[in-house]
Amino acid sequence: MSSRIYKKYPKAKAAQLQPGLIPEREHPQAHGSRALEGKVHAPGGIFFHVGDQPGDELDIPEDVEERSKAQKKKEQQWKKWSEEVIPAMIEPYLSLLEETDALRDLTAARNRKLCAGCVEGSTLQVSCIYFDKIEKVNLCTCSEPALQLLSLGLFPCAPSRPTLAVDLNMLDLVRGLFLNSAPNVTAWCETLEGFLSARKFKLTTRDTLRKRFGNALQWYATLEDSKNQWMHKVINNVQKENRTVTDTIQDQARPGTQAEATEPSTPVADDANTPPLDRPSEYLRERCPVCFGGKDWHQPQEMVDAIVCIDACFTQKRRKSQGNSTSSVPRHHPETIFVPPSDVATMQATVESIRPAPKPKEPAMDGYEPGMKVSAAALDECFESFQAADANRVKASTKFFADTGLMALLCRHDRVLWLVNMTSAGEKQYYALCLLEQLFKHIPPAMRIGVLYDIGCQLHRSCIKHGFLQDILDRITFGISVFHAYGHQWPCQIIYHPRKCPGFGLTDGEGCERFWSSIKSLIPSLHVSGYYTRIYTIDTKVRHLDQISLLGMGKWLRWKWTVTLECKGEASEVLDGVYATEITEEDLRAHWANQVKEQTKPLPRQSKNIADKEIHSILLLKEQVTEYEKDIAAHRICLLDLTMEEIQVLKAKLNNATKAIKEKSSKLSIADQSNLKRLLGNQFLHLRLNALAVKQRIRDRLRQCKFELESLEKSYRKTVNRLKLEAHAGQQLKRKEPGIQNLARKYNKLCQEMEKLIQNRRAPRGARVPPQIELGSLFKLDVDDDIWQDIGLMDEMDESSNIPEWLGDDDVRKGIKALLLFDRCLEEEQRLIKEWKAMQDWFIEEWQHVQKALDKARGDNQTAYAYQLQNQKEHLLCLCLAWEPLVRAIPCDLPDSWGPSEQELLNARIYEVSEQVLQKASISRQGNNDEESSDEELSDGESEDKEEADILDTMEESGFADGFRL
């Protein structure tokens, strides 16, 4: 239907009726050749559809002009907000926070008298929204209305002539609510309107609050973020006074102010004259003080100085219907964590210019690629495994979505370092390369990074093959995340699994998965949001998660230390039992080195995969030939015309099968033909080949099942349809379990038959029984499960008499696993001690900077700044109280003092355990409460002793009792 609109109201309001309808009383001939297609009965009367006509425009000129005016107005308002009003509000807002004690008491502000009208301005009426009422305020435009409203504790909905203002406490509550739940301005406004309406308060028209409230909330959030960044600058200015020139240059890595944030970048200058960093940038030190805040950030005895993880999320999408990034006015977070799109585009162009277009692969002999420790065949299988899992996602990504997802770079403490907004189908490598390049701009030249990535082996391979990141590649150790290790071949897991690879300790590399879970509440609203709103909302959410994470960092270190000691104890117990069998640590390390060398090289059996398949097909064809011959013989007994036709068909099949056997046999080498003869004459070898095929099929089915489970576990939108889909997917996976279990039983049966042949001495000398599969742990796919090992299935018979101990000795195999775990625990212990030192180093330095900034603000009589700095100081005291008692369990030769005095810590502790409420005048009572009366009869000394005892009991665990007694 045409989108041109006709209506029975005046033509000036024509755009308000349903498109393509005209009222019945309007004469059809007035529309020329436009046909009337159908009758529609509506409350307003009878209407007819108007058919489309050639050359019909989607929009009438009046609509285009109106939208153009609306867009210009929106751009002008944005410019006014961002360049004039918000910068002008920062200092008055700081003063208001000081005056009202962080909006705790707004009595004085509410009673402030303003100009209600004068000759220099006009009168402006503003509806003020409070929790329990709506008030009308008269303002004079002789001074900025936004600043006048702010002085009253209100925030305007427009920069110049607002018609509505909202209580700052309400905006702060809603902002905090939306950080802890799914943001929904519509739901809040409908609830608020209903709440006020029940108390006989309403605006002129109903359902008009949402848009204006949303504007006020948006720009209030911008004011808060700008205020926080302003205070960061105050502290950094003090810091720069005590830093060298090199350190001053590092500070340039911090994000710019609101006015400078049109390009949300945080790069370090690439000028050739810029001295290299001597410690991680201030941006990284703020992002994670524990990873990058210490003085001893480089430890030569360790393989890596910091560990990060990379992953992509395809649930955080944005629909195309919401327009692209150029369709709305820009809105950037003052301290954004997103890599600028220009940097991503540069890396994309670099990758596409270096990497050639993919060509069809030809079968080739297996071998090593330069710089790699895993054979090319194993890497190809890893790539194909993940490529198959991503196929459906790639097909659907760009069809309906402008932004297809996010890729994140996190430290091992699950703190976001950078995010990249993805706009392509699938998980492109240039996103990961861009994140790594951004990271290395912010760290010193000597700092080394461990990178855990779902397909870390493929990223490593591309970097070596195509020369990506060649300037920093020698400072990167690649690994694969624990959760996705099942998608990789066993030779790949030996090299890249963080439990096998030195340097990663007990880091699992799954911080991104936990981060995606923490922002899942944003998915519904961000799917239909604008480009800049989506980015800003995610930035704000990440900053909120930072605060929560920082407060719990001490708890995290304590928990990690406890887990490490438990794992270390278990590994040590196993090793003691192994060492009791006269196997030494040196023996285990030598056996592990031999195992890695043996299982990662392109073995002869790997280069004969094609030949093995041909031999297996020949064996199957021979079985078919035998069946055909039996069928022909049976039909000849019948001597019927019908059977003669069937005999001819069977003969044709027999001839085709015999011909195929000859063709396949002629292609085999002499060794393969000899192997075929051995298989034909040896039942054990035949069973072994079948068992290997079944086990490979089980592994493939388990991987496929795991990938489907991963998709199920990542489902975040819990709508009714989604829940039904999840239930259906879960049922499908349950249906697949019996099939996989049947394959496992078939494999176990083949193993039992092989065992009988070995017992009856009908197997080759030195043949081993393959271990059977435990059905109970079949679906775990742990890195140390026997499902990955092909023991007894791929051993060369001429070497069977010399089975290596890492393969044939159970004590050695058990000892190797325990020794590797013990090594990772030692690495984790050293890293946790280093992180505790970094935590204390960062805290002491931050405390000194805040204290100096506070002294300077007080000396300059900047009371508003001093109030904010005092709050920052109290926040640091809160961190100290949360961290110090917990990390004390980690042995470390650090000073006891963290910077604050004992009295400051004592006061902070008392505040934490005390009730903070407003006290009303007590009401006299006539002794009707004996218990309370007895408390009141206590002498002053007894009361003080009781209070002191309560405080001492509370502080005993934190170690502040001695300081209190002094």
N, C-alpha and C positions, 0 to 999 in steps of 0.2 A: 504494500500500500504506500501511497505517497505520504511524505511527511509534511506536506503543506496543510495548513489548518484553516478550517472554516467553522464559523460559530454563529449562533443566533443572537450573540451580544454584539455591541459595537465593534467595528473592525480593529480598533486600537487595542482590544483585548483578545484578539483572535488566537494568540499563541497559547491560550490557557486551555483550549478544548482538546479532546483526543484527536490525534492526527488522522486526516483522511475522511472526516465526517462532515456532512452538512445537514441542517435541519430540514424537515419535510416541507415546511411552509415556504422555504426559499425555492424559487422556480428553477427546475433543472436546466432550462434553456439558457439561464444566465451564465452557465459554465461552458457554453459552446459545445465542443465535441467531447467533453469529458463525460464518460458513461457513469450512470449510477448503478452500482454492482449489487448492493445488498441492503436489506432493511435491518435496522438495529433499534430495538425498543429500550429506552433508557428512562430514568426518573424525570429527566427534563423534556421528554417527548420522543418522537420518532425521528431517526436520522438515517442517512444513506451513506454508503462508502463511495468515495470518488476514486476512480481508477487512475493508474499512472499514465502519464503522457510523455511522449518523447521530449527530451530537453528539460524535463522537470528538475528543479533545483532541490537539494536536500533541505536547505535553509533559506528562508525568506530574508531579504536584505535587512529588515528590522532586527531579526534575531542575531545575525552576524554582527551588526553594529552594537547591539546590547552586550553581547559577549565580549566584544573588543573593548568597550568601555569598562566592563567589569574587570577584565584582565589588567587594564591600565590602572584602575583604581587599586587593585590588589598589589601591583608593583609599586605604586606610589606609597601605599601604606607600609609595605615591607621596607622600603627605603627609609621612610620616616622612623619606623620602629628601630631598625638596626643601626642607622647612622646618627640619629638624633636622640630619640626618646630613651632607649635602653642605656647608652653611655651616660646620659644626663641623670638617669635614675640610680646609678650604682652608689654614689656617695650618699645621697639622701636615704637610700635603702639601708646602707650600713649604719647611718645615724639613727634611723628608726629602730633597727634591731637592737642597738645599744640602749635607746630610750625605753623600749618596751621589754627588755630582757628576752630577746628572741621571740617576740610576739606573745610573751606570757601575759603581760598586762597592757592592754590597749586602751585603758580608761582615759589617760591624758590625750592620746591621739584622737580618740572618738570625740572628745570635747573641744578639740581645737577649733577656733573660730577662723573662717576664711572669708575672703571678699565675696559678697553675694551679688554684687553688681556695682559698676562704676562707669564713668564716661569713657574709659580707655578700653572697655571690652563689652561684650554682650553676655547675656545670661544663658546658662546651660543647665538643663535639668537632667540629672542622672539617677537612675534606679539602682539602689545598692542592695546586693544580695548577701544576706547573712544566714547563719544556720537556722534561725528561728523567726526571721522577719524580712520584709522588704521595705526599705526606707527611700524616700525621695530627697535628693540633695541638690541645692541650687549653687552653681559655681559661676564665677566670672572668668571670662577668657582673657582677662588682663595678664594673667600668668598661665603657664602651661597647665592645662587641666589634668594631664596624667600625673604631674608632680604634686598637684594639690590633692588628688585622690590618694596617692601613695602616702602623703603625710597623715591622712585619716586612717591608714591601715587598709586601703582598698586598692584594687588593681583594675585599670580600665580595659574595656573590650576593643577600643580603637585608639590610635595615637593622638588624634587631634580633637575631635568632637565626639567623645563616647556618649552613648545613651545608657550604658549599663556598666557597673563596676561590681567586683566580687571581693568578699572578705579575704584577706591574705591567709588567714588561718584555714579557711575552707579550701583555698587553692593548694596550700601546702599539704593538707590532708589528702586531697584527691590525687595530687602528684605522688605522694607516698603510697597510696592505695594502688595506683596503676603500676607502680614498680614491683608490687608484690602479687599482682593478679593481672588478668587480661584487661588492657586498657579499653574502656567503653564509655565515652563521653555521653552518648545517647542514653544509656541506661541510668547513669548518674543524674542527668538533667531531668529525665522523666520522673525519677524517684524524688528529686528535690522539689520539682513543681508540684507533685502530688502531696508531699509533706507540707509545703507552705500553703497549698490550696486548702488543706484540711484545717488550717489555722486562719483561714480567711485572708490569705495574701496571694495576690496574683499580678502578673503583668497585664498590659492592655489586652493583648491577645495570647491565647494559649499556644503551647508548642513553639515558642519563639526564643526560648532560652538557649537551646543547644549551640547554635552557631556562635553567638556572642560569648557564651561561657567557654566554648572551645578556643576562641581567639585569645581570651584572657589567660586561660590555662597555658596555651602555647608560649605566649610571650612572658608570662611569669616564670616558666621553666627556663627560658632564655636568660632572664634577669638573674635567676639563681646560679645558672652555670657561669655567666659572665662575672658575677660576684666572686664565685669560687676561684675562677682563673685570675681575677684581679688580686686576690689575696695570695695566690701562688706567686705572682709577680713581686709582691711586696717582700715575701720570704726570699725569693731568688735574688732580689737586689741586694739584700744583706749578705747572701751567700757569695755573690760575685765579688764583694768587697774583700773577701778573705780567700779568694781563689787565685791561682796563677793564670796567666794568659791562656794556657792550654785548656785549663778547666773552664774558663769563660767561653771559649769556642765550643766546648761541649754543650753548654746551655742553649746554644742555638738549635739544638735538636728538639727542644720542646715545641709543641704546637703554638701557632700564633694567636693573637687576640681575636675577638669577634670580628673586628674590622678586617683582619688579615686572613680570616678563615675561609675566604672564597675558594681557596685551593687547600683542602684538608690534608696537608702533608706534614710529615715530621722528619724530613731527611736531614742528614748532616751534610754540610757543604762539601762539594767535590773539588774545590779549588786545589790546584797542585801545591799552592803555598800554605795550605792549611795544615798545621802540625797534626800528627796522628793522635788519636785518643789514647789516654793513659789509664782509662777505666771506662766501664760502660756509661753511655750517655745518661743524662738526667731523666730523659723520657723512660728509658728502660729501668732505671733505679726506682722510678715511681711506679712503673707497671708491676714490677715484682722485686721488692726489697730483698727477699731471701735469695733469689737467684743472682741479682746484679748489684745488690747494695753493699757488699762487703769490700774490704780492702784487699784481701788475699783472693782475688777472683781467678788467678792463674796458679794451678798446681801442676808442675811438670810431671810428677809421678802418675797423674791421672790421665786417662785417654781423652776425656772431654771436660770442659770447664762448666758447661751448662747444657741442659737437655730440654729440647722443645718437641712438640708434636704438631702434626699438620693433618687436617681432615676437611672434607667438604660436606655440606648439608644441603640437601635438595628439597627440604620441606619449607625452608624460609624463602618463599617465592613471592613475586609481585605480578599481578595480572597485567596483560597488555592493555586492557580496557582502561587502565588508570593513566595511560599516557606515558611519555618518555621523560627523561630528565630535563628537557628543555621546555616542557609545557607549563612549568610552574616556577615561581620565584625561588631562588636558591635559599637554603636554610641549612647552615652547618653548625655542628656542635663546636664550641670553642676548643675543646680538647678531644677531637675525634680520634678514633683508633682505626679508621679505614684508610687503606692505602689509596692515594689519589688515582682516579681512573687513567690519568695521563701516564703514570708509571706502569700501570698494567698494560696499556696499549703499546708502550715502548717495548716491554718485555715480549708481548705477543708478536710484534713485528720482528724482533730479533730472532725469536724461535722459528717463526715461519720462514725467515730468510735463510736460516742455517739448515734447518731440517728439510730434506727433500720430501716430495709427495710420496705416500706409501705405494709400494709396488708389490705385485703378487709374489709371495715367497716360493722359491723352488726347494724341493727336498735337498738337504745337504748333510754331509757328515758332521757329527757333533764335535764341539771343541770349545776352547776358551776364547772369549773376546778380550782384547787388550785391557788390562787393569781390573778385570773381574775375577772373582774367586769361585764363581758358580758357572757351570757350563751353559752354553747358549740354549740348548734344548730345554733345560729346567727353567730358565728365565722365560722362554717362549710359552711354556705351559702355565707359568704364573700369570703372565699377561693375558692369555686366552681365558683363564679362569675368571679374572676380574672383568674382562671385557664382556664376557657372556652375561655376567651378573648385572652389568650396567646397560645392557642393550635396550630394555624396555624404557628405562628412564631417559635415555638419550632421545628416543623417538618422540616422547611427549613433552620434553622440556621447553623447547622454543615455540611450540605451536600456539600456546595460550599465555605464555609468561614472558614479560620483558626482562625481568631479573630472575634468573633460574635458581639462585641459591647463594650460599656464602661459603667461603673457605677461610679457615681460621688457623692462626699460628699461636699456640699456647705454650707456656712454660710447664714444667712438670708439677707445679702447684695449682694447675687448672686456672691460671690467670691469663687473660687474653693479652697478647702482645700486639697483634695486628689482625685485621679482617680485610678480606677482599670481596667485593660484590661481583658475583659471577653473572654473566649475560650470555653465555654460550651453552650449547647442549653438551652434557657430559663433563667429566672432570679433567680439564685441560692442564697439561704440565706447566704452562707458563704462569698459571696462578701460583703454584707452589714455588716456582723459581723466583717470582716477583717477591713473595713473602720472605724467602731466604735472603735475597739481595737486600731487601729493606733492613733485615735484622743485622746483616754484617756491616751496614753503614753506621750502626750505632754501637759497635763493640771495638775494642782495641785490636790491632793486627795480630797479636799473639793469642787471642782468645779462640778456643776451639768449641765446636757445637756438636752435640749428638742430636740427630734428627730421626724421629720415629714417625713413620707414614705408612698407611695401609699398603701402598705399593712402592715402598722405599727402594726395593731392588730395581724396579723399572726406572725410577728417577735417577738413581745412581748410574744405571746403564746409559741413560740418555745423556747425562752430564759428561761421561767419559767418551761416548761415541760421537757426540756432536760438539763437544767443547763448551757446554753451558757451565757457567760459574767457574771457569777455569782458574780465575785469580784467587778463589777462596776454597776450591774443592779439596785441597789438601788439609783444610781445617774442619772438614765435615766428616762425621762418622754416621753412616746411614743404618737404619734398622727398620723393622716392621712392627707395627703395634700388635700387642698380644692377642687382642680379640679377633684380628683378621689373619692371624698366622695360618689358620686352617686352609685358607685359599691358596697357599703357596706350596710348592713342591718341597719334599724333605731336604734335598741339598740346599735349597734356598733358606730354609728354616735354620739349618746348621750355622750358616754364616750371618744371617740378619736377625734372627730371633733375639730379643733383648735378654732372655735368660741364658742364651748361649754366647752372645756377643759380649766381649769385655767392655766395660765402661758405663753400662746403663744401670747397674745396680738392680734394684727391684722396681724400677719405673716401668709402667705398663703401656704408656703411650696412648691411653684412652681418655685423656682429659677433655678432648674435643667432644667426645660422646656425652660426657657429663655436662659440658657447656651447652650443647644443643638441647639437652633435657631441661636445663635451667631457663632457657628462653622459649620453650615450647608454647607458653601462654600467649606469645605475640603472634603466632602463626595466623589465626583467623583475621585479626585486624590488619596485619601487614600485607596480607594477600590482596587487599583492596585499597591500600593506602597509596599516596603519592610517593614519588621517588625520594624526595628530600625528607618527608615525614618518616618514611621507613628507616632511612639511615640515621636520622636524629634519634628516633625511638630506640634503636638498637644501641647507639652510643650511650644513651642515658641508662638503659638497662645494664650495660656492661659496667658503668661507673657504680651503680648500686651493688652489683655482685662483687665488685672490688672491695667495697667497704665491709661486706659480710665476710669475704675471704680473708681480708687482712686481720680482722678481729679473731678469726679462728685459726690463724697460722701456727700459734703455739700448740694448740690442740692437735693440729695435723702432724707437726714434728714429733710430738710425744707418741701419738698413735703409730706413726711410721717406725719409730724407734722400737716400740714394743713388738710390732709385727716382725721387724728385722731380727730381733733377739730370738723370737720363737722359731723362725725359719732357720736361723743359724744353729740353734740348739738341736733341731730335728736333723739337719744335715750333719752336724758333728756326731750325733749318736750313730747314724748310719756309717759314717766314715770310721768310727772307732771299731765297729764290727767288721768292716772290710780290712782295716789295718791289722786286725787280730789274725787274719788268714795269711799274714806275711806279704800282703800287697802294699807297697809303699805309695806315698803321694807322687813321687817321681814316676812310678810305673803307671799310675792312672793318667797323669798328664801326657805321658808318651803314648799311651793307648788312645787317648782322645785326639791327639795330633794325627795319629795314624787313621783313626776313623774319619776325621774331617778330610784328610787327603784322599782317602779311598772313596768316600761317598760323594765327594764334590767333583771328582775328575770325570771327564767323558769316558766312561768305561766301555770296553768292547761290547758289553751287553746292551748299552744304550745306543751304540751305533748300529746294532742289529735289530732294532725295533721293527723295521719294515720287514726284514727277513723272518723274524719271529711270527709276525702276522701272516706272512705268506705260508709259512710252515703250518700254522694253526688252521688256515683255510684249506690247505691240502689235506690235513687230517680229517676235517669235516667233510670234504668232498669224497674222500675214500669211504667214510661211513655212509654217505648217500649212495655211492656206487654199490656197496654191499646191500643196502636196502632195496635198490632198484633190481638187482639180480635176484633177490629173494621174491620180489613181487612178480617179475617176469616168469620165474619158475612156477609160481602158484597159479598164474593165469593160464599157462600152457596146459595145465592139468584139466582145465574146464573145457577146452576145445569148442568154444562158442564164437559166433561172428562178432558179438559185442566185445568179447574178451580179446579177440584178435586186434581190434582197433585200439583197445587199451594197451595191448602189448606193444604196438607200434609207437604209441606215445611214450611208454616207458623206455623203449629202446632209444628213442630220440633223446630223452633226458639222460640216459646212460651214456650215450655217445658224447653229449655236450659236457657232462661231468668228467669223463675220461680225457677228453680233449683239453679241458681247463686244467686238469692235473698235470698233463704233459707240458702245457705252456708255463704254468707256474713253476714246475720242477726245473725246466730249462733255464729259467731266470736266476735260479739259486746258484751261489758259488759252490765250489767243491766242498768247503767246510760245512756249508749249510745243507748240502745234499747228504753229507755224512751224518750230520745232526738229525736229518729227517729219517735216515735209516735206523739210527739209534732209537728215535722216538717210536718208529713203527714196530720195533722189536722189544721195547721196554715199557711195560705198563706204568712203572713208577715215574719215568720221565713224562709220560703222557699225562698222568695225574697232576704232576707238578706244574706243567704248562697250563692246564685247566684251572688249577688253584690260583695261579698268578693272575689269570684273566679275570677270575671272579673277584679277587681282592682289589684289583684296579677298578673294577666296576663299583664295588662297595665304596671305595674312596670318592669316586666321582658322584655317586648318589648322596653320600654324606655331605660333600661340599655344597651340592645343589640345595640340599635340605637346610644347611646352615645359612646360606645366603637368603633363603626364603624366610627363615626365622629372624634374621637380622632385619629384614624389611618389616616384619611383623612387630618386632620389639621397638622399632623406631617410629611406629605410628603414633602420632601425638594428638591428632584432632579427634576427640571423642564424641563425635556426633552420632546420632542413631544409626545412620547409614554406614558410618565408618565402623561402628561396633559390630554391625551385622557382617561387614566385609571381613573384619578381623576374625570373628567367630568362624566364618566360612573358611578363611585361610588356615586357621588353626585346625579345623576338621580335616582339610586337605592334607596338612602335614601329618596328622595322626594316621590318615589312611596310608601314607607312604611308609610309615614305620614298619608295618608287617612285611612289606616287600623287601626292605633293607635287611630286616632280621632274617627273612628267608634266605637271602643271599649269604648272610653270615653263617647260617646253619649249613647251607650247602658247602661253603668253604670249610667249615669245621669237619664236615663229613669227609671231604676230600683229604683233609689232614689226617683223619683217623685211618682212612684206607692206606695212606702213605706210611703211617706208623706201623700198620700190620705188615706191609711189604718189607719194611726195614727189619721188623722182628723175625719174619720168615726168611730173611737174608735173600730177598728177591729184588733188592734195590742196589744201586751202585755203591761201591765201597766209600765210606765216609759221608754218605747222605745223612742229612739232618731232618728231623721232623719240624715243620714250620709251627710256630706257636699259634694256638687257636685264638679266636676273637672272643672276648668276654662281652656277652650281650648286654650286661648291665651298664657298662661304660661306653657302649658303642657310639653314642651320639655326643660325647664330650669333645672329641677331637683335640685332646691335650697334646702339647708338643712332645711329651715323653711317652705317648701311647704307642703300643705295638702296631697299631693300624698303619703307621708310616713305614715300618720296617718290613722288608721282604726277606727276612731270615729264612734260609732253607729253600727259597723259591728261585733265586737268581744267582746262586753260587755256581761257579764253573766246576765241573766234576773233576778236572785234572788238578784242581787246587783244594779239593775237599779234605784231603788229609792234613792240610795246614791251615785250619780255620783260625782266624785271628781271635785273640782273647776278647777284644771289645765286642765281638759278635757271638762268640760261643761260651764265654765265661759269665755266668749270671752275677757273680760277685763283682767282676770288673765293670759290667754294665751298670749295676746298681751304684758302685763307687763313683763312676764318672758322673752320673746324674747328681749325686750328693756333693761331689767336689765342685761342680759348676755352680750349684746353688750356694754353697759355702763361699765361693769367690764373689758371687753377686752380693751376698750379705755383707762381706767385708767392704766392698765398694760402697754399699748403701750406708754403712756406718760412717765411713770417712766423709761421704757427701752430707750426711745429716749434721755431723759436727761442723763442717764448713758452713752449712746453711745457718746453724745457730750463731756462729761467729758473724756471718753477714747480717743476720737479723739485729744483733746487738750493735754492730758497727753502724748500721743505717740508723738505728734508733738514737744512738748517742749523737751522731752528726745532725739528725733532724731536730733533736731536742735543743742542741746548741744554736742552730739557726733560728728556731722559733723564739728562743729566749732572747737572743740578740735583737731580733726584729721587734719583740715586745718591749724591750728596754728602749729601743730607739723611738718607737711610737709614743711611749709614755714621755720620753724626754722632749719630743716635738709637740707634745700636747695633742696628739691625734687620737682622741679617746675612742672614736668609732673603730679605727684600725686596732687599737689596743684591745677592745672588746672581742673582736674576731680572733685575734692572736691568742687571747686568753682561752677562748673556746678550743682553739687548735691545741693549746698546751694541755688542757684537760682531756682532750681526745687522746693525746700521746700518753698521758698518765693511765688512761683506761686500757690502752694497748699494753703498757708495761705490766699492769696488774693481770691482764689476761695471758700474757706470754711467759713472764719470768718464773712463776711457780711451776709451770708445766714443763718447760725446757730444762729445768734444773736437773731432771733425771738423766739428761744426756751428759756424760763426762766431758768436760772441756776446761782448758786452762785460761779462763777469761776472768776479768775483774768482776767483783760482785756488784759494783755500782753501774747502773744503766744511765746515769745522768741526773735524775730527780733526787732531791734530798729525801731523807727518811720521813721528815714531817710532811712533805708534799705527798709522798706515797701513802702515809697514814691518813691524811685528810681525804685523799681519793678513795681509799678503802672504806673509810667510814661513810662517805657519800654513797658508795655502791651498795652498802648493806643497810642504809637508812631509808625510811619512807620520806618522800618529798611530796607534801600536800599542803593545801591552804588550810590554816587553822581558824575556826570560828570561835566566838566567845563561848566558854564552857557554861553549861547550865547547872545551877546549884541542885544538889540532891540531898535527900533527907536520910542518908545513911542506910539506904535500902540495899546496898551492895557491900556485904561484909568483906569480900575479897579485895575490892577496890579501896575500901576504907583502910584495910590493913596495909595496903601498899602506900597510902598517903601518910600513914603514921610513921613510916620509916624516917630515920634521921637523915640529914643531908649527907653525912659521911657514909651511912649505909647505902643510900641511893647511888652515890658516886661509885662505891665499891661494886655494886651490882652491875651498874652500867659498864664499868671497866672490865669486869669479868666477862660480860656478854661480848664486848668488843674483842677481848683477847681470845675467846673461844672461836670467834669468827675468823680472826686473822692468823690463828695458829698454823693452819695449813700453808699459808702463803709466806710464812717466815718473817712477819713484821712485828711479832709480839715483843721481841727484845727492844726494838726501836721505840715502841709505845711505852714500855716501862721506864726507859730512860727519860 
